Amino acid sequence: MSTKKPFNFSHAMYHLCRDISRRLPEFHHVDMDRIAVAFAQARRNVPYGMQAKLTPLRFENGDLQTTRYGRKWTVQRIYQDQQEMLYILTFYLPRFLNHSLEEKLITVVHELYHISPAFDGDIRRLEGHYHVHSHSQKEYDAHMAVMVKQYLKLNPPPELYAFLKCRFSTLQKKHGGVVGLQIPIPKLIPVDETRIA
């Protein structure tokens, strides 16, 4: 019988993100205790495609309700240890882990930067028409790469990000498996059946 303990991806990523949020001023507003760190299985084992995503659990300005198509909606609430979460941070495995260390760290910082500076459950809304990644995702990611270099210059404990040096298959073999939190996509829920004029 194997004595290996499966690698807990969500736990490791939580601690890495918490360290990033404590060391870099751009992320001091981030409270990892209100962010559920999860993974989802990539449908195809190819290097391209979505690596990760941040799901906000509030609407613009942190509102609990929004109006769409003449109806009021709210979003399904997510709790962890009786604490209500404001965001879900999801990584697509094995795809995310099958890139270089730098690319993985850029992805992590990229998703954390989407969190609103108000930390109210909404996303960071940049100026202009392209409010998520500004006018250029390439420039956005170049900015993330600069922050990754700043983080590494602050000498974080290497054990916090050592798992990102491994491909998915390496972690799996080393630990006998990879586990973590999996969360279904939260549902939009109609607040009532009354149409809004």
PASE-813597 format. One line per 4 residues: number of its first residue (from 0); for each residue x, y, z of N, C-alpha, C. Coordinates in Angstrom, 3 decimals. Each point is the difference from the previous one (the first is absolute). Layout:
// PASE-813597
NUM	X,Y,Z,X,Y,Z,X,Y,Z; ...
END
This chain:
// PASE-813597
0	0.844,-1.206,0.000,-0.844,1.206,0.000,0.881,1.259,0.000; -0.331,0.946,-0.853,0.805,1.219,-0.118,-0.176,0.897,1.221; 1.138,0.527,0.476,-0.048,0.925,1.139,0.037,1.452,-0.479; 0.003,0.194,-1.315,0.030,1.354,-0.550,-1.304,0.727,0.298
4	0.138,1.274,0.295,-1.177,0.837,0.245,-0.234,0.857,-1.238; -1.212,-0.021,-0.571,-0.260,0.802,-1.208,0.337,1.471,0.225; 0.503,0.621,-1.041,0.348,1.421,0.077,-1.268,0.839,-0.042; -0.178,0.859,1.007,-1.182,0.857,0.058,0.293,1.314,-0.731
8	-0.425,0.066,-1.248,0.271,1.165,-0.843,-0.640,1.263,0.571; -1.247,-0.092,0.427,-0.709,1.182,0.518,0.716,0.573,1.218; 0.447,-0.869,0.894,0.702,0.430,1.210,1.305,0.711,-0.354; 0.772,-0.609,-0.912,1.285,0.595,-0.394,-0.204,1.342,-0.688
12	-0.991,0.083,-0.892,-0.245,1.242,-0.726,-0.525,1.093,0.932; -0.818,-0.381,0.977,-0.489,0.968,0.992,1.186,0.666,0.704; 0.944,-0.798,0.469,1.138,0.548,0.756,0.911,0.849,-0.881; 0.178,-0.397,-1.258,0.791,0.818,-0.914,-0.677,1.346,-0.239
16	-1.294,-0.025,-0.275,-0.739,1.248,-0.260,-0.013,0.899,1.226; -0.111,-0.598,1.166,0.009,0.804,1.234,1.352,0.694,0.165; 1.084,-0.707,-0.324,1.331,0.606,0.114,0.171,1.131,-1.007; -0.468,-0.210,-1.218,0.057,1.058,-1.023,-0.764,1.233,0.486
20	-1.180,-0.225,0.560,-0.840,1.125,0.447,0.626,0.750,1.170; 0.824,-0.669,0.772,0.651,0.656,1.141,1.276,0.739,-0.396; 0.683,-0.500,-1.034,1.285,0.586,-0.386,-0.117,1.147,-1.008; -0.935,-0.111,-0.935,-0.116,1.025,-1.042,-1.097,1.010,0.363
24	0.334,1.297,0.041,-0.986,1.020,0.378,-1.254,-0.013,-0.875; 0.156,-0.379,-1.271,-1.146,-0.011,-0.920,-1.084,-0.981,0.437; 0.340,-0.917,0.922,-0.952,-1.030,0.405,-0.306,0.014,1.497; 0.369,1.075,0.675,-0.243,0.067,1.443,-1.489,-0.025,0.351
28	-0.852,0.332,-0.954,-1.447,-0.001,0.247,-0.601,-1.405,-0.067; 0.775,-0.961,-0.485,-0.523,-1.354,-0.216,0.002,-0.791,1.307; -1.166,-0.534,0.348,-0.151,-0.850,1.181,-0.272,-1.425,-0.482; 1.022,-0.840,0.037,-0.149,-1.347,-0.538,-1.006,-0.855,0.769
32	-0.359,0.423,1.201,-1.010,-0.747,0.755,-1.401,0.190,-0.563; -0.151,0.933,-0.948,-1.299,0.210,-0.653,0.037,-0.442,-1.469; 1.061,-0.738,-0.363,0.146,-0.482,-1.375,0.115,-1.521,0.015; -0.903,-0.673,-0.665,0.052,-1.458,-0.101,0.934,-0.365,-1.151
36	1.044,-0.753,0.304,0.963,-0.410,-1.022,-0.355,-1.409,-0.467; -0.297,-0.142,-1.268,-0.495,-1.265,-0.528,0.759,-0.398,-1.259; -0.294,-1.201,-0.482,0.502,-0.400,-1.304,-1.124,-0.649,-0.784; 0.132,0.063,-1.297,-0.946,-0.662,-0.897,0.823,-0.796,-0.999
40	-0.575,-1.062,-0.497,0.722,-0.820,-0.967,-0.142,0.609,-1.385; 1.145,0.254,-0.626,-0.024,0.505,-1.374,-0.578,-1.090,-0.899; -0.904,0.372,-0.876,-0.665,-0.997,-0.854,0.961,-0.679,-0.959; 1.006,0.746,-0.428,0.987,-0.574,-0.924,1.391,0.230,0.567
44	0.831,-1.016,-0.061,1.364,0.098,0.525,0.923,0.605,-1.051; -0.212,1.291,-0.238,0.816,0.757,-0.948,0.534,1.237,0.721; 1.152,0.548,-0.439,0.605,1.124,0.725,-0.749,1.319,-0.137; -0.741,0.172,-1.087,-0.696,1.268,-0.211,-1.415,-0.079,0.592
48	-0.602,1.159,0.147,-1.337,0.059,0.596,0.050,0.642,1.376; -1.128,0.054,0.662,-0.096,0.658,1.303,0.872,-0.695,1.042; 0.799,0.808,0.692,0.876,-0.521,1.057,-0.654,0.135,1.376; -0.700,1.103,0.190,-0.613,0.288,1.299,-1.075,1.061,-0.190
52	-0.846,0.147,0.993,-0.996,1.070,-0.057,-0.385,0.433,1.410; -0.366,1.255,0.107,-0.519,0.548,1.251,-1.497,0.219,-0.174; -0.790,-0.590,0.880,-1.447,0.179,-0.048,-0.431,0.919,1.131; -0.471,1.208,-0.315,-0.491,0.897,1.059,-1.373,-0.469,0.469
56	-0.260,0.133,1.289,-1.278,-0.442,0.557,-0.889,1.169,0.401; 0.336,1.171,-0.535,-0.836,1.185,0.124,-0.029,0.675,-1.370; -0.894,0.957,-0.136,-0.101,0.729,-1.263,0.753,1.325,0.128; -0.173,0.871,-0.964,0.735,1.267,-0.017,-0.173,0.753,1.312
60	1.111,0.526,0.508,0.053,0.726,1.280,-0.367,-0.877,1.190; 0.112,-1.312,-0.159,-0.272,-0.895,1.117,-1.471,-0.247,0.274; -0.867,0.399,-0.921,-1.446,-0.186,0.210,-0.370,-1.480,0.008; -0.997,-0.321,0.811,-0.497,-1.372,0.081,-0.994,-0.318,-1.110
64	-0.527,1.032,-0.629,-0.995,-0.209,-1.047,0.368,0.807,-1.243; -0.488,-0.478,-1.136,0.154,0.734,-1.255,-1.290,-0.146,-0.795; -0.167,0.858,-0.983,-1.178,-0.083,-0.858,0.438,-0.356,-1.411; -0.561,-1.078,-0.527,0.299,-0.434,-1.366,-1.294,-0.424,-0.664
68	-0.173,0.475,-1.212,-1.194,-0.352,-0.784,-1.296,0.271,0.773; 0.005,1.113,0.752,-1.208,0.409,0.701,-0.301,-0.779,1.266; 0.952,-0.801,0.466,-0.217,-0.763,1.235,1.151,0.220,0.969; -0.297,-0.164,1.293,1.034,0.094,1.031,0.589,-1.380,0.246
72	1.339,-0.024,0.110,0.695,-1.255,0.244,0.984,0.151,1.155; 0.258,-1.101,0.693,1.082,-0.073,0.968,0.838,-1.211,-0.373; 1.124,-0.174,0.661,0.863,-1.138,-0.326,0.017,-0.961,1.187; 0.123,-1.256,-0.295,0.065,-1.038,1.028,1.148,0.297,0.969
76	-0.264,-0.109,1.301,1.027,0.271,1.013,0.861,-1.252,0.208; 1.274,0.211,0.249,0.943,-1.079,0.251,0.600,0.208,1.395; -0.013,-1.059,0.821,0.549,0.072,1.361,1.097,-1.042,0.172; 0.979,0.367,0.812,1.085,-0.916,0.345,0.262,0.173,1.487
80	-0.187,-1.060,0.760,0.136,0.085,1.465,-0.840,1.142,0.575; -1.227,0.109,-0.475,-0.995,0.991,0.433,0.358,1.440,-0.380; 1.067,0.173,-0.751,0.410,1.331,-0.478,-0.476,0.156,-1.433; -0.710,1.099,-0.270,-0.463,0.220,-1.365,1.156,0.450,-0.886
84	0.122,-0.642,-1.147,1.055,0.334,-0.946,-0.437,1.148,-0.916; 0.969,0.805,-0.419,-0.276,1.093,-0.925,0.485,-0.310,-1.417; 0.900,-0.976,-0.105,0.552,-0.366,-1.305,0.298,-1.501,-0.028; 0.019,-0.548,-1.207,0.522,-1.349,-0.217,1.162,0.133,-0.974
88	1.148,-0.531,0.391,1.196,0.012,-0.842,0.220,-1.435,-0.476; -0.202,-0.237,-1.291,0.027,-1.351,-0.552,1.150,-0.162,-0.988; 0.722,-1.104,0.134,1.097,-0.326,-0.915,-0.372,-1.262,-0.769; 0.323,-0.002,-1.281,-0.342,-1.135,-0.857,1.172,-0.970,-0.070
92	-0.232,-1.185,0.556,1.024,-1.041,0.038,-0.355,-1.119,-0.972; 0.986,-0.628,-0.616,1.452,0.178,0.224,0.621,1.187,-0.740; -0.783,0.668,-0.858,0.549,1.015,-0.908,0.843,1.053,0.705; -0.519,0.568,1.085,0.702,1.085,0.684,1.403,-0.420,0.446
96	0.112,-1.224,0.499,1.279,-0.453,0.554,1.008,-0.417,-1.061; -0.405,-0.058,-1.241,0.902,-0.463,-1.053,0.663,1.139,-0.769; 0.228,1.104,0.718,0.705,1.148,-0.575,1.232,0.307,0.843; 0.754,1.009,-0.394,1.204,0.371,0.753,-0.389,0.649,1.322
100	0.942,0.023,0.921,-0.238,0.633,1.299,-0.421,1.453,-0.181; 0.709,0.737,-0.873,-0.328,1.407,-0.206,-1.426,0.172,-0.531; -0.366,-0.829,-0.971,-1.348,0.099,-0.559,-1.063,-0.281,1.058; 0.263,-0.964,0.860,-0.956,-0.345,1.056,-0.152,1.152,0.992
104	1.132,0.579,0.399,-0.069,1.124,0.944,-0.699,1.206,-0.621; 0.243,0.239,-1.284,-0.688,1.101,-0.692,-1.503,-0.245,0.007; -0.404,-1.244,-0.232,-1.433,-0.332,0.024,-0.598,0.251,1.366; 0.701,-0.392,1.056,-0.489,0.204,1.370,-0.193,1.488,0.275
108	1.034,0.796,-0.285,-0.061,1.447,0.238,-1.072,0.639,-0.882; -0.090,-0.462,-1.236,-1.013,0.480,-0.944,-1.399,-0.123,0.603; -0.315,-1.164,0.549,-1.341,-0.211,0.561,-0.209,0.801,1.276; 1.007,0.072,0.849,-0.134,0.779,1.232,-0.214,1.482,-0.299
112	0.618,0.474,-1.087,-0.125,1.419,-0.348,-1.414,0.346,-0.464; -0.763,-1.001,-0.416,-1.396,0.249,-0.397,-0.891,0.356,1.191; 0.476,-0.264,1.207,-0.812,0.268,1.193,-0.114,1.502,0.229; -1.203,0.456,0.244,-0.231,1.430,0.215,0.842,0.523,1.168
116	0.599,1.188,-0.150,0.742,0.616,1.110,-0.867,0.188,1.252; -1.317,0.074,-0.201,-0.914,0.131,1.149,-0.245,-1.349,0.673; 0.431,-1.075,-0.618,-0.219,-1.366,0.468,-1.459,-0.189,0.434; -0.885,0.294,-0.947,-1.434,-0.034,0.295,-0.734,-1.092,-0.769
120	0.743,-0.941,-0.580,-0.633,-1.066,-0.771,-0.139,0.312,-1.473; 0.369,1.212,-0.397,-0.044,0.417,-1.408,1.412,-0.110,-0.573; 0.114,0.126,-1.323,1.312,-0.025,-0.635,0.590,1.412,-0.057; 1.295,0.065,-0.233,0.675,1.276,-0.249,-0.453,0.483,-1.384
124	-0.523,1.191,-0.060,-0.499,0.536,-1.268,0.948,1.103,-0.475; 0.721,-0.300,-1.076,0.975,0.942,-0.546,-0.701,1.016,-0.890; 0.659,1.107,-0.253,-0.590,1.063,-0.808,-0.150,-0.431,-1.450; -1.003,0.541,-0.640,-0.201,-0.268,-1.418,-0.990,-1.117,-0.257
128	-0.164,-0.298,-1.271,-0.973,-0.993,-0.444,0.387,-1.405,0.463; 1.319,-0.293,0.004,0.478,-1.327,0.393,0.370,0.019,1.482; -1.010,-0.030,0.858,0.221,0.255,1.424,0.629,-1.170,0.744; 0.107,-1.186,-0.623,0.574,-1.156,0.698,1.515,-0.063,-0.191
132	0.482,0.049,-1.248,1.434,-0.088,-0.280,0.551,1.275,-0.622; -0.684,1.106,0.126,0.334,1.264,-0.667,-0.067,-0.225,-1.510; 0.652,0.847,-0.785,-0.107,-0.105,-1.458,0.895,-1.094,-0.571; 0.924,-0.512,0.834,0.941,-0.996,-0.506,0.298,-1.051,1.060
136	-0.406,-1.233,-0.242,0.305,-1.067,0.959,1.502,-0.268,0.037; 0.681,0.223,-1.125,1.445,-0.191,-0.045,0.699,0.956,0.966; -0.414,1.271,-0.010,0.581,0.985,0.918,-0.378,-0.325,1.441; -1.235,-0.468,0.190,-0.473,-0.396,1.335,0.916,-1.089,0.559
140	0.255,-1.035,-0.801,0.845,-1.098,0.461,1.457,0.416,0.173; 0.462,0.970,-0.794,1.359,0.518,0.174,0.117,0.678,1.365; -1.064,0.702,0.398,-0.035,0.636,1.321,0.010,-1.065,1.094; -0.718,-1.111,-0.224,-0.024,-1.093,0.972,1.393,-0.625,0.143
144	0.728,-0.107,-1.135,1.352,-0.568,0.025,0.937,0.855,0.851; -0.163,1.310,-0.065,0.805,0.915,0.823,-0.286,-0.253,1.484; -1.282,-0.191,0.344,-0.355,-0.243,1.401,0.515,-1.352,0.490; 0.023,-0.989,-0.882,0.562,-1.305,0.372,1.480,0.158,0.347
148	0.741,0.764,-0.806,1.424,0.230,0.276,0.180,0.734,1.331; -0.882,0.972,0.269,0.062,0.721,1.275,-0.232,-0.952,1.168; -0.968,-0.894,-0.170,-0.311,-0.969,1.060,1.204,-0.903,0.283; 0.601,-0.535,-1.042,1.132,-0.910,0.183,1.213,0.711,0.597
152	0.147,1.300,-0.271,1.101,0.777,0.586,-0.170,0.171,1.511; -1.225,-0.166,0.480,-0.278,0.134,1.433,0.321,-1.285,0.768; 0.585,-0.963,-0.692,0.447,-1.259,0.603,-1.080,-0.755,0.777; -1.111,-0.315,-0.652,-1.018,-0.811,0.675,0.554,-1.402,0.247
156	-0.500,-0.712,1.008,0.489,-1.362,0.261,-0.169,-0.882,-1.244; 1.079,-0.588,-0.513,-0.078,-0.809,-1.225,-1.017,-1.136,0.076; -0.237,-0.517,1.215,-0.946,-1.113,0.136,-1.434,0.412,-0.325; -0.273,1.306,0.039,-1.352,0.470,-0.317,-0.347,-0.177,-1.475
160	0.997,0.133,-0.855,-0.283,-0.106,-1.435,0.731,-1.178,-0.658; 0.615,-0.864,0.816,0.734,-1.148,-0.542,-0.899,-0.900,-0.843; -1.266,-0.121,0.400,-0.912,-0.867,-0.753,-0.225,0.499,-1.422; 0.186,1.305,-0.224,-0.190,0.549,-1.342,1.161,-0.320,-0.932
164	1.074,-0.541,0.551,1.117,-0.424,-0.850,-0.281,-1.357,-0.638; -1.048,-0.654,0.479,-0.350,-1.347,-0.478,-1.111,0.039,-1.043; 0.082,-0.921,-0.927,-1.125,-0.261,-0.881,-1.030,-0.799,0.784; -1.207,-0.052,-0.510,-1.071,-0.722,0.679,0.378,-1.461,0.229
168	0.531,-0.648,-1.037,0.350,-1.420,0.107,1.068,-0.242,1.060; 0.929,0.956,0.153,1.065,-0.123,1.006,-0.581,0.053,1.400; -0.898,0.963,0.241,-0.649,0.095,1.311,-0.792,-1.268,0.297; -0.680,-0.483,-1.000,-0.828,-1.190,0.147,0.852,-1.214,0.400
172	1.108,-0.187,-0.683,0.883,-1.135,0.295,0.660,0.159,1.364; 0.430,1.213,0.300,0.712,0.263,1.249,-0.884,-0.209,1.219; -1.267,0.398,-0.108,-0.898,-0.035,1.154,-1.080,-1.075,-0.093; -0.061,-0.687,-1.125,-1.024,-1.032,-0.137,-1.361,0.545,-0.374
176	-0.051,1.283,-0.343,-1.270,0.605,-0.406,-0.016,1.489,0.280; -0.907,0.697,-0.640,-0.201,1.441,0.208,-1.471,0.212,0.337; -0.254,0.643,1.126,-1.373,0.251,0.434,-0.188,1.496,0.232; -1.228,0.401,0.236,-0.297,1.401,0.269,-1.488,0.236,-0.018
180	-0.357,1.223,0.214,-1.400,0.403,0.048,-0.544,0.140,-1.415; -1.178,-0.543,-0.230,-0.695,0.183,-1.272,-1.359,0.619,0.295; -0.310,1.094,-0.683,-1.240,0.746,0.256,-0.761,0.177,-1.301; -1.238,-0.444,-0.058,-0.804,0.247,-1.209,-0.162,1.503,-0.221
184	-0.181,0.390,-1.252,-0.205,1.420,-0.319,-1.246,0.503,0.727; 0.123,1.069,0.805,-1.166,0.517,0.726,-1.117,0.415,-0.956; -1.220,-0.243,0.418,-1.145,0.291,-0.854,-0.528,1.411,0.249; -0.526,0.612,-1.069,-0.751,1.240,0.154,-1.412,-0.394,0.422
188	-0.517,0.672,1.012,-1.308,-0.345,0.551,-0.927,1.203,-0.123; -1.185,-0.175,-0.588,-0.954,1.126,-0.069,-0.447,0.374,1.409; 0.007,1.293,0.283,-0.382,0.471,1.342,-1.491,-0.190,0.218; -0.785,0.286,-1.045,-1.454,-0.245,0.064,-0.502,-0.184,-1.408
192	-1.239,-0.273,-0.142,-0.572,-0.242,-1.323,-0.651,1.252,-0.607; 0.167,1.130,0.714,-0.620,1.233,-0.465,0.849,0.699,-1.037; -0.554,0.274,-1.132,0.700,0.740,-1.051,0.172,1.447,0.409; 1.122,0.580,-0.350,0.266,1.402,0.316,-0.345,0.833,-1.218
196	-0.806,1.018,0.216,-0.431,0.850,-1.133,1.167,0.819,-0.503
END
